[in-house]
Amino acid sequence: MKKLSFYVWMFVGCIVGGNMIAQETNFAPPWLTRPLPLADSLNIALQQNPTILKAKNDLEASYGVVVQTRAVVLPQLQAIGQYKDTDRNAIESIPIPGLASQPNQNWNAGVQIVQSIYQGGKLMAAVRAAKVTKEQALAQYQTTLADTLLSVRLAYYDILLAAEQITVNEASVSLLEKELEDQQHRYDAGTVPHFNVLRAKVSVANARPALIQARNNYRIAKNNLANLLGYNLPREIWENIPLNLTGTLDAAPYQINLSDALQQALAKRSELVALRKTEDLQKFNITDASSGYKPNLQVFAGYNWFNAQFTPPVDLDHDINGWNAGAQVSWDIFDGLLTHGKVVQAKALYEKSKTAVDEEMRNVELEVRTTYSDFLEAQEVLESQKTVQAEAEESLREANARAAAGTGTQLDVLDAENSLTQARSTQVQALHDYDAARARFERAIGAEMVQDTNTKP
């Protein structure tokens, strides 16, 4: 619907002309024009993110695989029919007096049901494999959800960081511009040399690139989040993407225990669940392959109709019909080692799947330990920055006071201003790193990435 609305708008714009392009944002989805908390961003991603939508399609496709796997267990019902017209010259007549000749037109029809009773364990393996296939597909879908929602959380935090960095750098430029203005007034009054003015100008010029970079990071971060939320940004929009985030970077307490985290990760990580299901499927494949060593037993029943061949009157309207039922057994005594080759292959793949599970368990543990260490680092950095900003602000106040009293220098003021900017920037970055590290750790242990959602796999 979003694309359709966009194309309809472009069509109307071509007809009406004028300045209608400026109003294109009226066609933006509601979440672009209202306050957007983090939880809403995650829910929107569940509904619109293309990676998640493709994963949903894969999940639906897996249902077809489940049905195909179970098909071998269910009875097969067939209806057949045939009509044939043969050249009379191609029909051999039997030279027996009183015996009707075979008709040149023939038809037959029938219906038959066939049920497999025994296939060397293949039937039960198919039933179990169908269930495991469904569980495997769901685990793979959950992996995609977790990865995508982590990306959305990190993109959301990146926007908040960039916005805070803009504020910090704007304050820095403002402070330095005031310092430049003050030094210019002092120079005009003849109380300071021109060198002070030049030094202040250089400080302002050095502060501007950081502000420019922060604004660019903000633009890019908003584009990235909009893309993850599945919105096609109009090409005319660049500077002012109407994203109004209501979240903030915070340092909410988060209690973690590494031992419990490792246990939770090994039990909940969907990647491990999917690999364990793959291991089960490979085990069932061994049973399926081994079934070639054993006989197959089927029972069948049906009903048939066909036109009379020799019973007068011999014509298409005179039919013979009746039912049939029975059983059939087949057993490949020697199949050229085909079954042996399938069994060897199935066993090798089963051992490979077991190795894959062990490897992934080690990878998961490594990821948990790494993200745990990163979270502790972010926590310690954040703790170290609690009082720095207040101290930097006090340092700047004292530097300005000494400079006004004539006991301090301009260099002291500039250093204090730079220290304050660095303290503010470091604190904002520490808040971002804390939230990002927590998000990555929660992903590593298999925690729920979103609590409130109407979208179910």
C-alpha positions in Angstrom: 0.0 0.0 0.0 2.9 2.4 0.7 4.3 1.9 -2.8 0.9 2.3 -4.3 0.2 5.5 -2.4 3.6 6.8 -3.5 3.0 6.1 -7.2 -0.5 7.5 -7.1 1.0 10.7 -5.6 3.7 10.9 -8.2 1.0 10.5 -10.9 -1.1 13.3 -9.4 2.0 15.5 -9.1 2.8 15.1 -12.8 -0.7 16.2 -13.7 -1.2 19.1 -11.2 2.4 20.3 -11.2 3.4 23.2 -9.1 4.8 22.8 -5.6 2.9 19.6 -4.6 6.2 17.6 -4.1 6.7 19.6 -0.9 3.6 18.1 0.5 4.7 14.5 -0.2 5.4 13.9 3.5 1.6 13.9 4.0 1.7 10.4 2.5 4.2 9.2 5.0 3.1 6.3 7.3 1.7 7.3 10.7 4.8 6.2 12.6 6.9 8.8 10.8 4.8 11.7 12.1 4.1 10.6 15.7 6.4 10.0 18.7 8.2 6.7 18.2 9.4 4.8 21.3 11.7 1.9 21.0 9.0 -0.7 21.6 7.0 0.7 18.7 10.0 0.6 16.4 10.5 -3.1 17.2 6.8 -3.9 16.5 6.9 -2.0 13.2 9.9 -4.0 12.2 8.1 -7.2 13.0 5.4 -6.1 10.6 7.3 -4.4 7.8 11.0 -5.3 7.8 11.8 -7.1 4.5 14.1 -9.6 6.1 11.5 -10.6 8.6 8.8 -10.7 5.8 11.0 -13.1 3.8 11.6 -15.2 6.8 7.8 -15.5 7.2 7.6 -16.7 3.6 10.2 -19.3 4.4 8.3 -20.4 7.4 5.1 -20.8 5.3 7.1 -22.7 2.7 8.3 -25.1 5.3 4.7 -26.1 5.9 4.7 -27.4 2.4 7.8 -29.5 3.2 6.0 -30.9 6.3 3.0 -31.9 4.2 5.3 -33.6 1.6 7.2 -35.5 4.4 3.9 -36.8 5.9 2.5 -37.8 2.5 4.2 -41.2 2.5 2.1 -42.2 5.5 -1.3 -41.2 4.1 -3.3 -43.4 1.7 -3.1 -42.6 -2.0 -6.4 -42.4 -3.9 -6.3 -42.6 -7.7 -9.0 -42.2 -10.3 -8.1 -43.3 -13.9 -9.9 -43.4 -17.2 -9.1 -44.1 -20.8 -10.9 -44.1 -24.2 -9.3 -45.6 -27.3 -10.4 -45.8 -31.0 -8.4 -48.3 -33.1 -8.4 -48.8 -36.9 -10.3 -52.0 -37.7 -7.5 -53.1 -39.9 -5.3 -53.2 -36.9 -7.6 -55.6 -35.0 -7.0 -59.3 -35.3 -10.1 -61.4 -35.6 -10.4 -64.9 -34.1 -11.9 -67.3 -36.8 -14.3 -69.0 -34.4 -17.9 -69.2 -35.6 -20.3 -67.3 -33.3 -17.6 -65.4 -31.5 -18.0 -61.6 -31.7 -15.1 -59.6 -33.0 -13.2 -57.3 -30.7 -14.6 -53.8 -30.9 -12.5 -51.0 -32.3 -13.6 -48.6 -29.6 -12.7 -49.2 -26.0 -13.0 -47.4 -22.7 -12.2 -48.1 -19.0 -12.4 -46.3 -15.7 -11.6 -47.0 -12.2 -10.8 -45.8 -8.7 -8.3 -47.3 -6.4 -6.9 -46.6 -2.9 -3.5 -47.7 -1.8 -2.2 -47.7 1.7 1.4 -48.5 2.7 1.5 -50.7 5.8 5.2 -51.3 6.3 8.3 -49.8 4.7 11.0 -50.8 7.0 10.6 -48.0 9.5 10.3 -45.3 6.9 6.7 -44.4 7.8 7.2 -43.7 11.5 10.4 -41.8 10.6 8.5 -39.6 8.2 5.9 -38.7 10.9 8.6 -37.7 13.3 10.6 -35.9 10.7 7.6 -33.8 9.7 7.2 -32.6 13.3 11.0 -31.9 13.6 11.0 -30.0 10.3 8.3 -27.7 11.6 10.2 -27.0 14.8 13.4 -26.4 12.9 11.8 -23.9 10.6 10.3 -22.0 13.5 13.8 -21.9 15.2 15.3 -20.5 12.0 12.6 -17.9 11.8 13.2 -16.9 15.5 16.9 -16.5 14.7 16.1 -14.0 11.9 13.7 -12.1 14.2 16.4 -11.8 16.9 19.1 -10.6 14.6 16.8 -8.1 12.9 15.4 -6.7 16.1 18.9 -6.3 17.5 19.8 -4.3 14.4 16.7 -2.1 15.0 17.7 -1.5 18.6 21.2 -0.6 17.7 20.0 1.8 14.9 17.6 3.4 17.3 20.5 4.0 19.8 22.7 5.3 17.0 20.1 8.0 16.3 19.9 9.0 19.9 23.7 9.1 20.1 24.0 11.3 17.0 21.3 13.7 18.3 23.1 14.0 21.7 26.5 14.5 19.9 24.9 17.3 17.9 23.8 19.0 21.1 27.2 18.6 22.7 29.1 19.9 19.7 26.6 22.8 19.2 27.2 23.8 22.8 31.0 23.5 22.2 30.9 25.8 19.1 28.6 28.2 21.0 31.1 28.4 23.9 34.0 28.9 21.6 32.2 31.6 19.6 31.4 33.4 22.8 35.1 33.2 23.7 36.0 34.6 20.3 33.5 37.4 20.7 35.0 38.2 24.2 38.6 38.2 22.9 37.6 40.4 20.0 36.1 42.9 22.4 39.2 42.8 24.6 41.4 43.2 21.5 39.3 46.2 20.3 39.8 47.7 23.8 43.5 47.1 23.6 43.7 44.7 26.6 44.8 41.6 24.7 47.0 41.0 21.7 45.6 39.9 18.3 47.1 36.5 18.9 44.3 35.8 21.4 41.7 36.5 18.6 43.5 34.2 16.2 43.7 31.4 18.8 40.0 31.7 19.4 39.2 31.6 15.7 41.3 28.5 15.3 39.5 26.8 18.2 36.1 27.6 16.6 37.2 26.3 13.2 38.6 23.1 14.8 35.2 22.5 16.6 33.0 22.8 13.5 34.1 19.5 11.8 32.9 17.5 14.8 29.5 19.2 14.6 29.3 18.6 10.8 30.2 15.0 11.3 27.6 14.6 14.1 24.9 16.0 11.8 25.9 13.7 9.0 25.8 10.7 11.4 22.3 11.8 12.5 21.1 11.8 8.9 22.6 8.4 8.1 21.3 6.9 11.3 17.8 8.0 10.6 18.0 6.6 7.0 19.3 3.3 8.4 16.4 3.0 10.9 13.8 3.9 8.3 15.2 1.2 6.0 15.1 -1.4 8.8 11.5 -0.4 9.5 10.7 -1.2 5.8 9.8 2.4 4.6 10.9 3.5 1.2 12.0 7.1 1.7 10.9 9.4 -1.1 13.9 10.6 -3.1 13.1 14.2 -2.4 13.6 13.8 1.4 17.1 14.0 2.6 17.7 16.4 5.4 14.5 16.2 7.4 13.3 12.7 7.7 10.4 13.1 10.1 11.5 10.6 12.7 10.5 11.7 16.2 12.2 9.3 18.6 11.0 9.5 22.2 13.5 7.2 23.7 16.6 8.3 25.6 20.0 6.8 26.3 19.9 5.7 29.9 21.9 3.5 32.3 19.1 1.3 33.8 20.5 -1.2 36.2 20.9 -4.7 34.7 21.9 -7.6 36.9 23.7 -10.4 35.2 25.4 -13.6 36.2 27.8 -15.2 33.7 27.1 -18.8 34.8 23.3 -18.3 34.5 23.7 -16.5 31.2 25.7 -19.4 29.7 23.0 -21.9 30.8 20.2 -19.7 29.4 22.1 -19.2 26.1 22.7 -23.0 25.6 19.0 -23.7 26.3 17.3 -20.8 24.4 19.5 -19.8 21.5 17.4 -20.5 18.4 20.5 -21.3 16.4 21.3 -24.2 18.7 17.6 -25.3 18.6 17.7 -25.4 14.8 21.0 -27.3 14.7 19.6 -29.9 17.2 16.6 -30.3 15.0 18.9 -30.8 12.0 20.7 -33.5 14.0 17.3 -35.3 14.7 16.4 -35.1 11.0 19.7 -36.6 9.9 19.1 -39.4 12.4 15.7 -40.1 10.8 17.4 -40.0 7.4 19.4 -43.1 8.5 16.2 -44.9 9.3 14.8 -43.8 5.9 17.9 -45.0 4.0 18.0 -48.3 5.9 14.4 -49.0 4.9 15.8 -50.1 1.5 17.1 -53.3 3.2 13.5 -54.3 4.2 10.3 -55.3 2.3 7.5 -52.9 1.5 3.9 -54.0 2.1 0.8 -52.3 0.7 -2.9 -53.0 0.6 -5.2 -51.8 -2.1 -8.9 -51.7 -3.0 -10.7 -50.3 -6.0 -13.6 -50.4 -8.4 -13.4 -50.6 -12.2 -15.7 -50.1 -15.2 -14.9 -51.1 -18.8 -16.9 -51.8 -22.0 -17.7 -55.4 -23.0 -15.1 -56.9 -25.3 -16.7 -60.2 -26.1 -20.0 -60.4 -24.2 -22.9 -59.4 -26.5 -23.9 -56.8 -27.2 -20.4 -55.6 -28.0 -20.7 -51.8 -27.9 -19.7 -48.8 -25.8 -23.0 -48.8 -23.9 -22.6 -52.3 -22.6 -20.2 -52.1 -19.6 -18.8 -54.6 -17.1 -17.9 -53.4 -13.6 -16.7 -54.7 -10.2 -14.5 -54.3 -7.3 -11.0 -55.6 -6.5 -8.9 -55.7 -3.3 -5.6 -57.2 -2.3 -2.1 -56.8 -0.9 1.2 -56.5 -2.6 4.8 -56.9 -1.2 8.0 -55.9 -2.8 11.6 -56.5 -1.6 14.8 -55.5 -3.3 17.0 -58.4 -2.6 20.0 -56.7 -4.3 19.9 -53.1 -5.6 23.5 -52.8 -6.7 24.5 -51.4 -3.2 22.2 -48.4 -3.7 20.8 -48.7 -0.2 24.3 -49.3 1.3 25.5 -46.0 -0.3 22.5 -44.1 1.1 23.1 -45.5 4.6 26.8 -44.5 4.5 25.9 -41.0 3.3 23.1 -40.6 6.0 25.4 -41.7 8.8 28.2 -39.4 7.7 25.7 -36.4 7.6 24.4 -37.4 11.0 27.9 -37.3 12.5 28.5 -33.9 10.7 25.3 -32.5 12.3 26.5 -33.6 15.8 29.8 -31.8 15.2 28.0 -28.7 14.0 26.0 -28.6 17.3 29.1 -28.9 19.4 30.8 -26.2 17.4 27.9 -23.9 17.7 27.7 -24.4 21.4 31.3 -23.3 21.7 30.6 -20.3 19.5 27.6 -19.3 21.6 29.5 -19.6 24.8 32.3 -17.4 23.3 29.7 -14.9 22.2 28.2 -14.8 25.7 31.5 -14.3 27.3 32.6 -11.6 24.9 29.4 -9.6 25.1 29.5 -10.0 28.9 33.0 -8.6 29.0 31.9 -5.8 26.7 29.0 -5.0 28.9 31.2 -4.9 32.0 33.6 -2.5 30.2 30.7 -0.2 29.2 29.4 -0.3 32.7 32.8 0.6 34.2 33.3 3.4 31.7 29.9 4.8 32.4 30.6 4.7 36.1 33.8 6.5 35.7 32.0 9.4 33.9 29.4 10.1 36.5 31.1 13.1 38.1 33.4 14.1 35.2 31.0 16.5 33.5 30.2 18.3 36.7 33.9 18.7 37.4 34.6 19.9 33.9 31.8 22.5 34.2 33.2 23.7 37.5 36.7 23.8 35.9 35.4 26.0 33.1 33.7 28.4 35.5 36.9 28.8 37.5 39.0 29.3 34.4 36.6 32.1 33.3 36.7 33.7 36.7 40.5 33.7 36.8 40.7 35.1 33.3 38.3 37.9 34.2 40.3 38.6 37.3 43.5 38.7 35.3 45.1 35.7 37.1 44.3 33.2 34.3 45.1 32.9 30.6 43.1 32.4 27.5 44.7 29.0 27.1 43.3 27.9 30.5 39.8 28.9 29.3 40.1 27.1 25.9 41.5 24.0 27.6 38.6 24.0 30.1 36.1 24.4 27.3 37.7 21.5 25.3 37.7 19.3 28.4 34.0 20.0 29.0 33.2 19.1 25.4 35.2 15.9 25.7 33.5 15.0 29.0 30.0 15.6 27.6 30.9 13.6 24.4 32.4 10.8 26.4 29.4 10.5 28.7 27.0 10.4 25.8 29.1 7.8 24.1 29.3 5.8 27.3 25.5 5.8 27.7 25.2 4.6 24.1 27.8 1.9 24.5 26.1 0.7 27.7 22.7 0.3 26.0 24.3 -1.2 22.9 26.3 -3.7 24.9 23.3 -4.7 26.9 21.3 -5.3 23.7 24.1 -7.4 22.3 24.3 -9.4 25.5 20.6 -10.0 25.6 20.8 -11.3 22.0 23.7 -13.5 23.0 21.8 -15.2 25.8 18.6 -15.6 23.8 16.5 -13.1 25.7 13.3 -11.7 24.3 14.1 -8.7 22.2 10.6 -7.3 22.3 7.8 -7.9 24.8 4.7 -6.4 23.3 3.9 -7.7 19.9 0.9 -8.8 17.9 3.0 -10.6 15.4 3.4 -14.3 16.0 5.4 -16.8 13.9 
